[in-house]
């Protein structure tokens, strides 16, 4: 067995995509809370429902804060709760400075912030700046105004092609399927201009070259910061700026729906860079985040910005977290890496080097509200593109036991890595993707815009179980649920797992306790070789982490036999580490 220290990352040279000064690149450490935080994503409509209408709400979240304190998280990221017609589960915002009545009131938000802060839990608000709802007052004004007016200049309106303007301005496709342009009827009743919507037609894109748009979002940031928000997760943070001229573009077949890693070699973990789409990852977005960084600097308490930026390679993603821009960026290449030891080692190495080169921590994530839950995804046997979802007709459906075993091992590996970590509600219970949702129950725009060819994201958004045998598993007291819950979730319920040795909930609780006690989030990776190609092994602040991602058991070396087992994702007997199992050891 040999131990190799992680190499000092090579600093970017002239023309590098990271494009930072060498003295900045050397600043790779700090004690800000976000560098090592474990942040828990709450999808409000599916977390806890206080009023029994079947839709989760802010008072429901407040009522369950003690469970998050018990879990040991540092912060909560709240998916959108703003006023919205809910065509895309709140990511279509009609009023950025109010709470939708489905979720409560501004007073409920203030109470949630106060109660969370009293428990030393920070609150991160989900901001959606790429587009608004078509019900936003600005868009209503745009439809009522004439082409070329200031009202239309807030959005991306364009004349159509052809003699009568009946052809879309370009060939862009929506992330949700179908064309990315919709033609409007002018106030006089004639067919008129087209507007861009990279997502649903109810989500028109803002024109971020417009100073009025930029000033409005500065006001929105300050509105929530003044109410105590500790930062923002920025939706589609690689969008907003479109290439001048809006040229035609056809994405490669292997590309993800949100851009990013169109090709990750399953054997090596190396990314195959795809051409930059004219609507993703344009240089102009960075000017926006430098401006927002200054707004957050007006406030005390280390406020943060986290980017949802589906870009590749990792060295390009690191541009979002340069010292004068955002603090975190979701590590989607890590999320998309298969349960394969060589691939995992490559993506971990590349992540630490890329983010470290700009003085930022890597931010690890395995699940969220847009992807198949990793307790199912890691056991799929057929490629499943991001956004496709899993349903009754999906080929290569996962075996539940295999998926849970791998998910536990993958989570134990992730939570031992230095940097920040995100947990999606329910993953601490081992929840799988809900596959057998009835067609008539589905609500994701992807399902409708693709005529059922893609199932979309409903399967990871089903309300989570709190109490075995209770109505709606304790999600509320009435049994109502905006998406139907499976009949076999009693064993996943939180009360069934709490205090039960070996449960997934107790695994997460222990991992977060140990992570904090050993300061793993502020440590580093020193690789340990000699276990074979199916094993990922490293040390971090005195903890040895060994993950067997292979199909057969491996034997631990003799010099580790007297080590203390701090944590194990599965049962370990003697010196044998079973397949799909991660162990933490200390001497």
ABEGO torsion letter per residue (X at the ends): XBBBBBBBBBBBBBGBAAGBBAAAAABABEABAAAABBBBBBBAAAABBAAGAGBBBAAAAAAAAAAAAAAGBABBBBBBABBBAGAAGGABBABAABBBAAAEBAAAAAAAAAAAAAAGBBBBBBBBAABBBAABAAAAAAAABBBGBAAAAABBBBBBBEAAGABBABABBBAAEEBABBBBBBAAGBBBBBBBBABBAABBBBBAABAAAAAAAAAAAAAAAAAGBAEBBBBGAABGBBBBGGBBBBBBAABBAAEEBABBBAAAGBBBBBBBBAABGBAAAAAAAAAAAAAAAABBGGBBBBBBBBBOBAAAAAAAABAABBABBBBAAAAABBBBAAAAAAAAAAAAAAAAAAGBBBBBBABBAABBBAAAAAABABBBBBGAEBBAABBGBBBAAAAAAAAAAAAAAAAABBEBBBBBBGAAAGBBBBAABBAAABABAAAAAAGGABAEAAAAABBBBABBGBBGGGABAAGBBABBBBAAAAAABAAAABGBBGBAAAAAAAAAAAAAAAGAAABBBBBBBGAEAABBBBBBGGBBBBBBABABBBBBBAAAAABBBABBABBBBEABBBBGBBBBBBX
